Amino acid sequence: MPMLFSYGTLRDPAVQQATFGRLLTGQGDHLPGYAVTMLEITDPDVLAVSGQTHHPILVETGDEADSVPGAVFELTDDELVAADGYEVDDYYRVLVSLASGIRAWVYVAATP
């Protein structure tokens, strides 16, 4: 089953319920070499689900001293596809190694 690292709205129970039809169980972790910035959201469907006009987005810094806290969740393949549908085009899904050593998908800025 795929693992997904979330540092933003996918940790929100209301977003999980709307996106996956259930609440996810996860564990805390960190992603080294990245930093968080904010992205203005204009997609009406995402705005309706999250209720937030700005969402966090990751940018790669390459500096291992930078670290983003979040949670890692185990999803089904269908749920990973649902997460892709939730994220707007400004996000791109990549496979990373977390501080724990877990390999997980994460959404990062599509353009640096």
N, C-alpha and C positions, 0 to 999 in steps of 0.2 A: 504494500500500500504506500502511496506517496506521502511524504512529509511536507508540511507547509509552515514556513516561519512567518509570523505576522507581528508587525510592530505598530499597526494602526487600527483602522476601523474593523478589520476582520476579527479582532478580539472582542468587539462589542456584541453582547448577547442578541440584541435586536437584529443586527446585521447578519449574524450567524443563522438565526432563525429564518430570516427572509431569504438568505442565499442558499442554505443547506437543508432547511426544514428541521433542524435540530441544533442543540447546543454542543459545541465541540469541547472535548477534554484535552488539555495540553499541559505542557510544562514550560517553565521559564528557561530562557536561553539568551545568548547574545550573538550578534553577528559582527565580527571584527572587520576593519578595513572599510567601513561605510559610515556615513553621517546622514542625519535626517534634515530635510528641508520641507517647506510646505508648498502644496499645489492647489490652486483654485480649481474647484470642480464646477463644471457647467452642465454636465449630463443630468437631465431631469430625473431619470430613473434612479441614479446613484444618489442624487440629492434627497429623493423621497425616502430611500432606505436608510441612509446614514444620518440625515438631518443636519449635515455639516457642509458648509461651503468650501472649506479648506481641509485637505487630507494630507497626512505626512507622506513623504516619498523619499526613497533612499538614493543617494548618489555615492558612487565608489570613490574613496579617497586614496586607497592604496596604502594608507598608514594604519598599521596594525594596532596603534594606540587608540584609534577611533573605534568605538564599539556601540552598537545599537541594541538596546534591550528589547525583548519581545517574548513571544511564546511560540512553541513549535507544536503543531497539531498533526495527527494522523488522519488522512482523508481517504475516501474512495476515489477511484479514477473519475467517476461521474461528478463528485464534489469538486475535484480539481478543475474540471471543465466549467462548473458553475462559478468557481472563483474567478476564472478567466473572464467569464461573462460579466461579472460584477466590476472588475477593474476597467477603468477607461483606457483609451489608447496611449495615454502618457506613461503608462506602466508597461513593463516588459518582464516576463517571468524568466528567472535564471536559477540554475542549480548551484548551491553554495555549501561550504562547510561551516557549521556553527562552532562556537567556542567549545561546546561539549563534544565535538567530533561528528555529530549527526549531520548527514547530507540531507538538505531540504531545499525545496523550491522557495523562492522569495520574489516579490515584485519590486523592481527598481525603476529608476527613471529611464524611459525609452531613449532619451537623448541626454548626453552628458552636459 
